[in-house]
Amino acid sequence: MTFNHNFYKTFPFWCGLVILSNLLLMSDCPVFGAFWWYHVICTLIGFIMILYSFVASSSE
């Protein structure tokens, strides 16, 4: 049951890491080079998810 208890804390962290790593992989692709706003939005979402996971884990 530890997984269910910590799921809401670890899930945003891993989602944020996946989003940020995908942006790093797509940065070399010329197709996504024009969608700079897409990179900005996804980067913000990734950082917010990682920050949320740290805040949730430190609140206990």
Buried (B, 14 or more C-beta within 10 A) or exposed (E): EEEEEBEEBEEBBEBBBEBBEEBEEBEEEEEBEEEEEEBEEBBEBBEEBBEBBEEBEEEE
